[in-house]
Amino acid sequence: MEILIYPAKILRNKSKKVKNISDSQLKDLASELKRLMVEKDGLGLAAPQIGHSIRLIAINTKKGDQIFFNPKIYWRSFFRKESAEEGCLSLPDIFGTVKRHKIVWVSYFDLQGKKRKLKAAGLLARVFQHEIDHLNGKLFIDKMTKLTKGQDLLDKLLKNAK
Ligand code: CO
């Protein structure tokens, strides 16, 4: 499987909720997503980036590379925000500054189908926000306050997107 590059249309879709986590094909897809994230040295990767409009993401956490089904931010530090540089495997060599909530609480289902929640702060909170945005058809270029690298590349991609 390959990582899709913007302006691949699927990157703009709203992804559907995962219904049957015990499904073996779904488990295979999840491990492929994780494998690709590791191979490409990403902090996170979302299913739409490998061609599937489903609510599934992989994130490189302190506890290792993890899979999250139906991740949902149910609390955010509304006033505490932080700006930092972001990139995306679907927008190679393009970087920009994005303002994100500093702390988020996320609910999700794990590989066993068990509902869990976690608190993420700083970079991890940023990665969750970035990946969950992918599930809603949003990219960091929609939110960035400043482009820091790759203006020529982005101009070319945006021209292709029209
Ligand atoms: Co991305």
Backbone and ligand atoms as CSV (ligand in chain L), in Angstrom:
chain,resi,resn,atom,element,x,y,z
A,1,MET,N,N,0.824,-1.201,0.000
A,1,MET,CA,C,0.000,0.000,0.000
A,1,MET,C,C,0.864,1.259,0.000
A,2,GLU,N,N,0.347,2.290,-0.636
A,2,GLU,CA,C,1.074,3.544,-0.758
A,2,GLU,C,C,0.372,4.651,0.008
A,3,ILE,N,N,1.142,5.658,0.381
A,3,ILE,CA,C,0.527,6.826,1.004
A,3,ILE,C,C,0.088,7.793,-0.099
A,4,LEU,N,N,-1.177,8.185,-0.043
A,4,LEU,CA,C,-1.728,9.062,-1.069
A,4,LEU,C,C,-1.276,10.503,-0.842
A,5,ILE,N,N,-0.993,11.156,-1.948
A,5,ILE,CA,C,-0.499,12.523,-1.902
A,5,ILE,C,C,-1.622,13.477,-2.304
A,6,TYR,N,N,-1.712,14.588,-1.604
A,6,TYR,CA,C,-2.648,15.645,-1.952
A,6,TYR,C,C,-2.389,16.087,-3.382
A,7,PRO,N,N,-3.403,16.335,-4.226
A,7,PRO,CA,C,-4.838,16.437,-3.949
A,7,PRO,C,C,-5.656,15.168,-4.171
A,8,ALA,N,N,-5.202,14.007,-3.755
A,8,ALA,CA,C,-6.031,12.803,-3.837
A,8,ALA,C,C,-7.393,13.113,-3.196
A,9,LYS,N,N,-8.463,12.834,-3.949
A,9,LYS,CA,C,-9.814,13.250,-3.525
A,9,LYS,C,C,-10.234,12.703,-2.163
A,10,ILE,N,N,-9.824,11.471,-1.888
A,10,ILE,CA,C,-10.259,10.814,-0.649
A,10,ILE,C,C,-9.804,11.581,0.597
A,11,LEU,N,N,-8.742,12.353,0.469
A,11,LEU,CA,C,-8.237,13.127,1.615
A,11,LEU,C,C,-9.236,14.189,2.069
A,12,ARG,N,N,-10.201,14.497,1.217
A,12,ARG,CA,C,-11.204,15.513,1.553
A,12,ARG,C,C,-12.521,14.918,2.035
A,13,ASN,N,N,-12.597,13.590,2.085
A,13,ASN,CA,C,-13.839,12.939,2.534
A,13,ASN,C,C,-13.956,12.933,4.054
A,14,LYS,N,N,-15.211,12.874,4.515
A,14,LYS,CA,C,-15.441,12.614,5.930
A,14,LYS,C,C,-15.498,11.096,6.098
A,15,SER,N,N,-14.669,10.569,6.958
A,15,SER,CA,C,-14.569,9.119,7.121
A,15,SER,C,C,-15.710,8.556,7.964
A,16,LYS,N,N,-16.013,7.294,7.693
A,16,LYS,CA,C,-17.101,6.612,8.415
A,16,LYS,C,C,-16.578,5.906,9.660
A,17,LYS,N,N,-17.471,5.794,10.632
A,17,LYS,CA,C,-17.130,5.091,11.865
A,17,LYS,C,C,-16.851,3.624,11.588
A,18,VAL,N,N,-15.905,3.066,12.329
A,18,VAL,CA,C,-15.612,1.647,12.235
A,18,VAL,C,C,-16.653,0.901,13.070
A,19,LYS,N,N,-17.259,-0.148,12.465
A,19,LYS,CA,C,-18.327,-0.852,13.175
A,19,LYS,C,C,-17.865,-2.160,13.797
A,20,ASN,N,N,-17.086,-2.930,13.033
A,20,ASN,CA,C,-16.723,-4.268,13.510
A,20,ASN,C,C,-15.214,-4.401,13.682
A,21,ILE,N,N,-14.731,-4.032,14.866
A,21,ILE,CA,C,-13.286,-3.994,15.111
A,21,ILE,C,C,-12.675,-5.400,15.087
A,22,SER,N,N,-13.478,-6.424,15.377
A,22,SER,CA,C,-12.937,-7.787,15.386
A,22,SER,C,C,-12.736,-8.352,13.975
A,23,ASP,N,N,-13.218,-7.649,12.965
A,23,ASP,CA,C,-13.065,-8.073,11.572
A,23,ASP,C,C,-11.580,-8.237,11.224
A,24,SER,N,N,-11.208,-9.373,10.657
A,24,SER,CA,C,-9.782,-9.650,10.431
A,24,SER,C,C,-9.198,-8.759,9.331
A,25,GLN,N,N,-10.013,-8.417,8.313
A,25,GLN,CA,C,-9.527,-7.514,7.259
A,25,GLN,C,C,-9.208,-6.134,7.823
A,26,LEU,N,N,-10.038,-5.733,8.768
A,26,LEU,CA,C,-9.833,-4.435,9.405
A,26,LEU,C,C,-8.556,-4.438,10.247
A,27,LYS,N,N,-8.331,-5.539,10.921
A,27,LYS,CA,C,-7.108,-5.691,11.717
A,27,LYS,C,C,-5.873,-5.659,10.816
A,28,ASP,N,N,-5.974,-6.313,9.653
A,28,ASP,CA,C,-4.871,-6.294,8.681
A,28,ASP,C,C,-4.593,-4.872,8.205
A,29,LEU,N,N,-5.684,-4.142,7.933
A,29,LEU,CA,C,-5.551,-2.760,7.465
A,29,LEU,C,C,-4.888,-1.905,8.545
A,30,ALA,N,N,-5.287,-2.134,9.790
A,30,ALA,CA,C,-4.719,-1.371,10.906
A,30,ALA,C,C,-3.219,-1.649,11.044
A,31,SER,N,N,-2.825,-2.913,10.890
A,31,SER,CA,C,-1.391,-3.186,11.035
A,31,SER,C,C,-0.600,-2.645,9.849
A,32,GLU,N,N,-1.230,-2.633,8.673
A,32,GLU,CA,C,-0.584,-2.038,7.495
A,32,GLU,C,C,-0.404,-0.526,7.688
A,33,LEU,N,N,-1.407,0.098,8.263
A,33,LEU,CA,C,-1.341,1.540,8.534
A,33,LEU,C,C,-0.174,1.849,9.483
A,34,LYS,N,N,-0.069,1.020,10.513
A,34,LYS,CA,C,0.996,1.177,11.502
A,34,LYS,C,C,2.370,0.933,10.863
A,35,ARG,N,N,2.436,-0.100,10.058
A,35,ARG,CA,C,3.697,-0.440,9.390
A,35,ARG,C,C,4.184,0.711,8.499
A,36,LEU,N,N,3.249,1.270,7.725
A,36,LEU,CA,C,3.604,2.374,6.827
A,36,LEU,C,C,4.047,3.612,7.593
A,37,MET,N,N,3.364,3.874,8.712
A,37,MET,CA,C,3.735,5.025,9.532
A,37,MET,C,C,5.189,4.881,10.006
A,38,VAL,N,N,5.528,3.685,10.470
A,38,VAL,CA,C,6.881,3.430,10.962
A,38,VAL,C,C,7.884,3.530,9.816
A,39,GLU,N,N,7.531,2.899,8.690
A,39,GLU,CA,C,8.430,2.900,7.527
A,39,GLU,C,C,8.737,4.317,7.052
A,40,LYS,N,N,7.709,5.170,7.049
A,40,LYS,CA,C,7.887,6.548,6.558
A,40,LYS,C,C,8.303,7.509,7.668
A,41,ASP,N,N,8.518,6.955,8.848
A,41,ASP,CA,C,9.009,7.768,9.953
A,41,ASP,C,C,8.032,8.878,10.346
A,42,GLY,N,N,6.742,8.559,10.274
A,42,GLY,CA,C,5.719,9.546,10.633
A,42,GLY,C,C,5.369,9.460,12.107
A,43,LEU,N,N,4.846,10.543,12.632
A,43,LEU,CA,C,4.366,10.537,14.024
A,43,LEU,C,C,2.957,9.973,14.086
A,44,GLY,N,N,2.285,10.026,12.956
A,44,GLY,CA,C,0.928,9.516,12.890
A,44,GLY,C,C,0.529,9.303,11.441
A,45,LEU,N,N,-0.519,8.499,11.235
A,45,LEU,CA,C,-1.025,8.272,9.885
A,45,LEU,C,C,-2.512,7.926,10.010
A,46,ALA,N,N,-3.307,8.440,9.092
A,46,ALA,CA,C,-4.753,8.202,9.147
A,46,ALA,C,C,-5.182,7.340,7.959
A,47,ALA,N,N,-6.192,6.498,8.172
A,47,ALA,CA,C,-6.643,5.550,7.148
A,47,ALA,C,C,-6.926,6.197,5.775
A,48,PRO,N,N,-7.536,7.396,5.728
A,48,PRO,CA,C,-7.776,7.998,4.408
A,48,PRO,C,C,-6.483,8.196,3.603
A,49,GLN,N,N,-5.371,8.345,4.303
A,49,GLN,CA,C,-4.088,8.540,3.620
A,49,GLN,C,C,-3.611,7.280,2.903
A,50,ILE,N,N,-4.214,6.132,3.238
A,50,ILE,CA,C,-3.894,4.919,2.473
A,50,ILE,C,C,-5.142,4.413,1.731
A,51,GLY,N,N,-6.081,5.337,1.521
A,51,GLY,CA,C,-7.196,5.046,0.633
A,51,GLY,C,C,-8.447,4.484,1.264
A,52,HIS,N,N,-8.583,4.588,2.582
A,52,HIS,CA,C,-9.784,4.068,3.252
A,52,HIS,C,C,-10.465,5.148,4.081
A,53,SER,N,N,-11.726,5.442,3.741
A,53,SER,CA,C,-12.481,6.475,4.455
A,53,SER,C,C,-13.103,5.921,5.724
A,54,ILE,N,N,-12.264,5.463,6.634
A,54,ILE,CA,C,-12.773,4.953,7.907
A,54,ILE,C,C,-12.012,5.611,9.059
A,55,ARG,N,N,-12.707,5.652,10.227
A,55,ARG,CA,C,-12.132,6.373,11.365
A,55,ARG,C,C,-11.133,5.494,12.109
A,56,LEU,N,N,-9.941,5.483,11.573
A,56,LEU,CA,C,-8.835,4.669,12.081
A,56,LEU,C,C,-7.545,5.460,11.904
A,57,ILE,N,N,-6.775,5.558,12.986
A,57,ILE,CA,C,-5.491,6.258,12.916
A,57,ILE,C,C,-4.414,5.444,13.642
A,58,ALA,N,N,-3.177,5.679,13.259
A,58,ALA,CA,C,-2.023,5.114,13.969
A,58,ALA,C,C,-1.216,6.296,14.483
A,59,ILE,N,N,-0.725,6.174,15.701
A,59,ILE,CA,C,0.083,7.251,16.279
A,59,ILE,C,C,1.278,6.648,17.006
A,60,ASN,N,N,2.415,7.312,16.843
A,60,ASN,CA,C,3.631,6.942,17.546
A,60,ASN,C,C,3.586,7.607,18.917
A,61,THR,N,N,3.264,6.827,19.943
A,61,THR,CA,C,3.167,7.376,21.293
A,61,THR,C,C,4.373,6.916,22.126
A,62,LYS,N,N,4.471,7.440,23.324
A,62,LYS,CA,C,5.575,7.042,24.207
A,62,LYS,C,C,5.491,5.557,24.544
A,63,LYS,N,N,4.265,5.019,24.471
A,63,LYS,CA,C,4.068,3.592,24.763
A,63,LYS,C,C,4.292,2.734,23.523
A,64,GLY,N,N,4.730,3.364,22.442
A,64,GLY,CA,C,4.943,2.621,21.206
A,64,GLY,C,C,3.957,3.047,20.136
A,65,ASP,N,N,3.987,2.327,19.016
A,65,ASP,CA,C,3.097,2.654,17.901
A,65,ASP,C,C,1.741,2.051,18.196
A,66,GLN,N,N,0.720,2.885,18.212
A,66,GLN,CA,C,-0.603,2.414,18.603
A,66,GLN,C,C,-1.663,2.701,17.554
A,67,ILE,N,N,-2.708,1.859,17.608
A,67,ILE,CA,C,-3.856,1.975,16.713
A,67,ILE,C,C,-5.037,2.525,17.510
A,68,PHE,N,N,-5.779,3.428,16.917
A,68,PHE,CA,C,-6.957,3.996,17.585
A,68,PHE,C,C,-8.137,3.931,16.616
A,69,PHE,N,N,-9.195,3.246,17.035
A,69,PHE,CA,C,-10.419,3.192,16.231
A,69,PHE,C,C,-11.406,4.227,16.760
A,70,ASN,N,N,-12.111,4.879,15.850
A,70,ASN,CA,C,-13.125,5.890,16.193
A,70,ASN,C,C,-12.626,6.900,17.245
A,71,PRO,N,N,-11.441,7.459,17.033
A,71,PRO,CA,C,-10.932,8.417,18.026
A,71,PRO,C,C,-11.773,9.686,18.007
A,72,LYS,N,N,-12.021,10.207,19.197
A,72,LYS,CA,C,-12.859,11.403,19.286
A,72,LYS,C,C,-12.336,12.313,20.391
A,73,ILE,N,N,-12.146,13.568,20.069
A,73,ILE,CA,C,-11.728,14.526,21.094
A,73,ILE,C,C,-12.985,14.984,21.822
A,74,TYR,N,N,-13.059,14.679,23.127
A,74,TYR,CA,C,-14.271,15.070,23.854
A,74,TYR,C,C,-14.017,16.210,24.834
A,75,TRP,N,N,-12.761,16.595,24.982
A,75,TRP,CA,C,-12.447,17.788,25.769
A,75,TRP,C,C,-11.173,18.396,25.212
A,76,ARG,N,N,-11.150,19.710,25.126
A,76,ARG,CA,C,-9.951,20.395,24.654
A,76,ARG,C,C,-9.677,21.592,25.544
A,77,SER,N,N,-8.398,21.934,25.734
A,77,SER,CA,C,-8.054,23.122,26.515
A,77,SER,C,C,-8.354,24.336,25.640
A,78,PHE,N,N,-9.555,24.837,25.814
A,78,PHE,CA,C,-10.071,25.837,24.885
A,78,PHE,C,C,-9.187,27.072,24.766
A,79,PHE,N,N,-8.697,27.548,25.889
A,79,PHE,CA,C,-7.915,28.794,25.846
A,79,PHE,C,C,-6.413,28.548,25.778
A,80,ARG,N,N,-5.972,27.367,26.181
A,80,ARG,CA,C,-4.548,27.072,26.101
A,80,ARG,C,C,-4.225,26.468,24.739
A,81,LYS,N,N,-3.582,27.288,23.929
A,81,LYS,CA,C,-3.211,26.838,22.587
A,81,LYS,C,C,-1.725,27.058,22.381
A,82,GLU,N,N,-1.219,26.379,21.376
A,82,GLU,CA,C,0.216,26.410,21.126
A,82,GLU,C,C,0.440,26.377,19.611
A,83,SER,N,N,1.370,27.202,19.129
A,83,SER,CA,C,1.719,27.171,17.713
A,83,SER,C,C,3.014,26.411,17.514
A,84,ALA,N,N,3.038,25.548,16.506
A,84,ALA,CA,C,4.271,24.823,16.180
A,84,ALA,C,C,4.229,24.393,14.717
A,85,GLU,N,N,5.368,23.974,14.222
A,85,GLU,CA,C,5.470,23.572,12.822
A,85,GLU,C,C,4.947,22.149,12.624
A,86,GLU,N,N,4.200,21.961,11.549
A,86,GLU,CA,C,3.681,20.632,11.206
A,86,GLU,C,C,3.979,20.286,9.769
A,87,GLY,N,N,4.038,18.997,9.531
A,87,GLY,CA,C,4.132,18.480,8.178
A,87,GLY,C,C,3.160,17.332,8.056
A,88,CYS,N,N,3.103,16.710,6.874
A,88,CYS,CA,C,2.144,15.617,6.655
A,88,CYS,C,C,2.694,14.722,5.554
A,89,LEU,N,N,2.587,13.407,5.736
A,89,LEU,CA,C,3.103,12.487,4.721
A,89,LEU,C,C,2.347,12.615,3.398
A,90,SER,N,N,1.141,13.206,3.421
A,90,SER,CA,C,0.391,13.421,2.183
A,90,SER,C,C,0.721,14.764,1.530
A,91,LEU,N,N,1.569,15.545,2.205
A,91,LEU,CA,C,2.030,16.833,1.662
A,91,LEU,C,C,3.555,16.886,1.823
A,92,PRO,N,N,4.266,16.033,1.066
A,92,PRO,CA,C,5.700,15.894,1.299
A,92,PRO,C,C,6.465,17.209,1.132
A,93,ASP,N,N,7.391,17.440,2.042
A,93,ASP,CA,C,8.296,18.596,1.995
A,93,ASP,C,C,7.608,19.948,2.136
A,94,ILE,N,N,6.405,19.927,2.686
A,94,ILE,CA,C,5.696,21.180,2.951
A,94,ILE,C,C,5.505,21.287,4.465
A,95,PHE,N,N,5.833,22.435,5.014
A,95,PHE,CA,C,5.709,22.623,6.463
A,95,PHE,C,C,5.089,23.974,6.765
A,96,GLY,N,N,4.315,24.012,7.837
A,96,GLY,CA,C,3.692,25.274,8.209
A,96,GLY,C,C,3.373,25.318,9.693
A,97,THR,N,N,3.153,26.515,10.182
A,97,THR,CA,C,2.830,26.714,11.592
A,97,THR,C,C,1.329,26.564,11.801
A,98,VAL,N,N,0.970,25.718,12.768
A,98,VAL,CA,C,-0.443,25.500,13.074
A,98,VAL,C,C,-0.668,25.685,14.574
A,99,LYS,N,N,-1.754,26.389,14.895
A,99,LYS,CA,C,-2.127,26.587,16.291
A,99,LYS,C,C,-3.071,25.461,16.711
A,100,ARG,N,N,-2.725,24.788,17.794
A,100,ARG,CA,C,-3.537,23.654,18.270
A,100,ARG,C,C,-3.804,23.789,19.758
A,101,HIS,N,N,-4.835,23.088,20.214
A,101,HIS,CA,C,-5.099,23.026,21.655
A,101,HIS,C,C,-3.947,22.299,22.332
A,102,LYS,N,N,-3.556,22.782,23.501
A,102,LYS,CA,C,-2.399,22.241,24.185
A,102,LYS,C,C,-2.699,20.878,24.827
A,103,ILE,N,N,-3.917,20.732,25.312
A,103,ILE,CA,C,-4.320,19.471,25.944
A,103,ILE,C,C,-5.635,18.998,25.329
A,104,VAL,N,N,-5.710,17.711,25.037
A,104,VAL,CA,C,-6.983,17.131,24.590
A,104,VAL,C,C,-7.215,15.814,25.324
A,105,TRP,N,N,-8.470,15.494,25.535
A,105,TRP,CA,C,-8.863,14.172,26.019
A,105,TRP,C,C,-9.509,13.445,24.848
A,106,VAL,N,N,-9.057,12.220,24.620
A,106,VAL,CA,C,-9.514,11.457,23.461
A,106,VAL,C,C,-10.170,10.159,23.911
A,107,SER,N,N,-11.334,9.854,23.366
A,107,SER,CA,C,-11.918,8.529,23.577
A,107,SER,C,C,-11.686,7.732,22.302
A,108,TYR,N,N,-11.550,6.426,22.433
A,108,TYR,CA,C,-11.282,5.579,21.262
A,108,TYR,C,C,-11.556,4.127,21.626
A,109,PHE,N,N,-11.471,3.274,20.622
A,109,PHE,CA,C,-11.555,1.830,20.848
A,109,PHE,C,C,-10.206,1.224,20.490
A,110,ASP,N,N,-9.735,0.297,21.322
A,110,ASP,CA,C,-8.448,-0.337,21.034
A,110,ASP,C,C,-8.636,-1.563,20.134
A,111,LEU,N,N,-7.549,-2.240,19.829
A,111,LEU,CA,C,-7.584,-3.398,18.918
A,111,LEU,C,C,-8.504,-4.512,19.399
A,112,GLN,N,N,-8.720,-4.562,20.711
A,112,GLN,CA,C,-9.614,-5.590,21.273
A,112,GLN,C,C,-11.078,-5.127,21.265
A,113,GLY,N,N,-11.296,-3.896,20.792
A,113,GLY,CA,C,-12.651,-3.370,20.751
A,113,GLY,C,C,-13.098,-2.769,22.065
A,114,LYS,N,N,-12.147,-2.557,22.963
A,114,LYS,CA,C,-12.470,-1.999,24.273
A,114,LYS,C,C,-12.432,-0.477,24.210
A,115,LYS,N,N,-13.450,0.156,24.805
A,115,LYS,CA,C,-13.479,1.617,24.807
A,115,LYS,C,C,-12.515,2.157,25.857
A,116,ARG,N,N,-11.699,3.110,25.447
A,116,ARG,CA,C,-10.714,3.690,26.352
A,116,ARG,C,C,-10.677,5.191,26.176
A,117,LYS,N,N,-9.975,5.846,27.114
A,117,LYS,CA,C,-9.743,7.274,26.935
A,117,LYS,C,C,-8.348,7.636,27.406
A,118,LEU,N,N,-7.845,8.726,26.894
A,118,LEU,CA,C,-6.516,9.173,27.310
A,118,LEU,C,C,-6.414,10.688,27.230
A,119,LYS,N,N,-5.453,11.189,28.001
A,119,LYS,CA,C,-5.170,12.622,27.974
A,119,LYS,C,C,-3.871,12.809,27.199
A,120,ALA,N,N,-3.882,13.726,26.258
A,120,ALA,CA,C,-2.664,14.010,25.506
A,120,ALA,C,C,-2.321,15.479,25.652
A,121,ALA,N,N,-1.022,15.760,25.797
A,121,ALA,CA,C,-0.574,17.143,25.926
A,121,ALA,C,C,0.581,17.388,24.970
A,122,GLY,N,N,0.754,18.649,24.615
A,122,GLY,CA,C,1.899,19.043,23.795
A,122,GLY,C,C,1.902,18.379,22.431
A,123,LEU,N,N,3.051,17.780,22.079
A,123,LEU,CA,C,3.199,17.184,20.738
A,123,LEU,C,C,2.181,16.075,20.485
A,124,LEU,N,N,1.940,15.229,21.481
A,124,LEU,CA,C,0.980,14.134,21.289
A,124,LEU,C,C,-0.428,14.678,21.042
A,125,ALA,N,N,-0.785,15.724,21.770
A,125,ALA,CA,C,-2.091,16.354,21.561
A,125,ALA,C,C,-2.176,16.907,20.133
A,126,ARG,N,N,-1.084,17.480,19.687
A,126,ARG,CA,C,-1.015,18.024,18.322
A,126,ARG,C,C,-1.227,16.921,17.290
A,127,VAL,N,N,-0.546,15.780,17.498
A,127,VAL,CA,C,-0.648,14.683,16.532
A,127,VAL,C,C,-2.087,14.145,16.484
A,128,PHE,N,N,-2.725,13.986,17.655
A,128,PHE,CA,C,-4.128,13.548,17.665
A,128,PHE,C,C,-5.010,14.527,16.893
A,129,GLN,N,N,-4.828,15.805,17.113
A,129,GLN,CA,C,-5.653,16.796,16.416
A,129,GLN,C,C,-5.422,16.738,14.904
A,130,HIS,N,N,-4.164,16.587,14.512
A,130,HIS,CA,C,-3.818,16.500,13.090
A,130,HIS,C,C,-4.456,15.260,12.447
A,131,GLU,N,N,-4.308,14.102,13.116
A,131,GLU,CA,C,-4.821,12.854,12.528
A,131,GLU,C,C,-6.350,12.809,12.522
A,132,ILE,N,N,-6.976,13.308,13.572
A,132,ILE,CA,C,-8.446,13.305,13.606
A,132,ILE,C,C,-8.987,14.290,12.558
A,133,ASP,N,N,-8.264,15.369,12.311
A,133,ASP,CA,C,-8.632,16.271,11.210
A,133,ASP,C,C,-8.704,15.510,9.880
A,134,HIS,N,N,-7.729,14.596,9.658
A,134,HIS,CA,C,-7.740,13.795,8.427
A,134,HIS,C,C,-9.047,13.042,8.272
A,135,LEU,N,N,-9.604,12.558,9.391
A,135,LEU,CA,C,-10.852,11.783,9.338
A,135,LEU,C,C,-12.041,12.663,8.973
A,136,ASN,N,N,-11.843,13.971,9.104
A,136,ASN,CA,C,-12.907,14.914,8.746
A,136,ASN,C,C,-12.588,15.663,7.447
A,137,GLY,N,N,-11.628,15.144,6.707
A,137,GLY,CA,C,-11.281,15.741,5.409
A,137,GLY,C,C,-10.492,17.034,5.512
A,138,LYS,N,N,-9.905,17.277,6.666
A,138,LYS,CA,C,-9.144,18.517,6.852
A,138,LYS,C,C,-7.644,18.247,6.861
A,139,LEU,N,N,-6.906,19.197,6.328
A,139,LEU,CA,C,-5.446,19.089,6.264
A,139,LEU,C,C,-4.822,20.275,6.973
A,140,PHE,N,N,-3.556,20.115,7.366
A,140,PHE,CA,C,-2.942,21.203,8.141
A,140,PHE,C,C,-2.818,22.495,7.343
A,141,ILE,N,N,-2.760,22.355,6.000
A,141,ILE,CA,C,-2.645,23.573,5.176
A,141,ILE,C,C,-3.905,24.441,5.268
A,142,ASP,N,N,-5.022,23.833,5.685
A,142,ASP,CA,C,-6.269,24.607,5.851
A,142,ASP,C,C,-6.190,25.504,7.083
A,143,LYS,N,N,-5.351,25.106,8.033
A,143,LYS,CA,C,-5.342,25.764,9.343
A,143,LYS,C,C,-4.075,26.544,9.610
A,144,MET,N,N,-3.064,26.372,8.770
A,144,MET,CA,C,-1.773,26.980,9.108
A,144,MET,C,C,-1.833,28.494,9.030
A,145,THR,N,N,-1.105,29.101,9.957
A,145,THR,CA,C,-1.058,30.565,9.991
A,145,THR,C,C,0.099,31.077,9.144
A,146,LYS,N,N,1.062,30.186,8.921
A,146,LYS,CA,C,2.227,30.598,8.139
A,146,LYS,C,C,2.866,29.382,7.509
A,147,LEU,N,N,3.207,29.487,6.224
A,147,LEU,CA,C,3.932,28.411,5.560
A,147,LEU,C,C,5.415,28.596,5.854
A,148,THR,N,N,6.078,27.540,6.313
A,148,THR,CA,C,7.496,27.705,6.666
A,148,THR,C,C,8.433,27.058,5.649
A,149,LYS,N,N,7.894,26.112,4.863
A,149,LYS,CA,C,8.735,25.476,3.850
A,149,LYS,C,C,7.880,24.854,2.752
A,150,GLY,N,N,8.338,25.021,1.495
A,150,GLY,CA,C,7.697,24.326,0.379
A,150,GLY,C,C,6.642,25.126,-0.367
A,151,GLN,N,N,6.788,26.440,-0.396
A,151,GLN,CA,C,5.797,27.289,-1.093
A,151,GLN,C,C,5.610,26.868,-2.549
A,152,ASP,N,N,6.727,26.626,-3.245
A,152,ASP,CA,C,6.635,26.254,-4.670
A,152,ASP,C,C,5.900,24.923,-4.844
A,153,LEU,N,N,6.219,23.962,-3.960
A,153,LEU,CA,C,5.561,22.656,-4.028
A,153,LEU,C,C,4.067,22.783,-3.761
A,154,LEU,N,N,3.722,23.576,-2.751
A,154,LEU,CA,C,2.315,23.757,-2.395
A,154,LEU,C,C,1.557,24.444,-3.534
A,155,ASP,N,N,2.171,25.468,-4.125
A,155,ASP,CA,C,1.537,26.162,-5.260
A,155,ASP,C,C,1.194,25.170,-6.371
A,156,LYS,N,N,2.146,24.263,-6.630
A,156,LYS,CA,C,1.956,23.263,-7.684
A,156,LYS,C,C,0.795,22.331,-7.334
A,157,LEU,N,N,0.778,21.861,-6.070
A,157,LEU,CA,C,-0.289,20.949,-5.627
A,157,LEU,C,C,-1.648,21.624,-5.672
A,158,LEU,N,N,-1.704,22.881,-5.228
A,158,LEU,CA,C,-2.971,23.595,-5.202
A,158,LEU,C,C,-3.497,23.813,-6.621
A,159,LYS,N,N,-2.579,23.995,-7.565
A,159,LYS,CA,C,-2.961,24.152,-8.959
A,159,LYS,C,C,-3.581,22.841,-9.465
A,160,ASN,N,N,-2.978,21.711,-9.063
A,160,ASN,CA,C,-3.514,20.394,-9.438
A,160,ASN,C,C,-4.871,20.133,-8.792
A,161,ALA,N,N,-5.081,20.735,-7.633
A,161,ALA,CA,C,-6.316,20.478,-6.879
A,161,ALA,C,C,-7.529,21.137,-7.534
A,162,LYS,N,N,-7.284,22.122,-8.404
A,162,LYS,CA,C,-8.420,22.832,-9.000
A,162,LYS,C,C,-9.085,22.038,-10.104
L,1,CO,CO,CO,-1.215,14.308,7.928
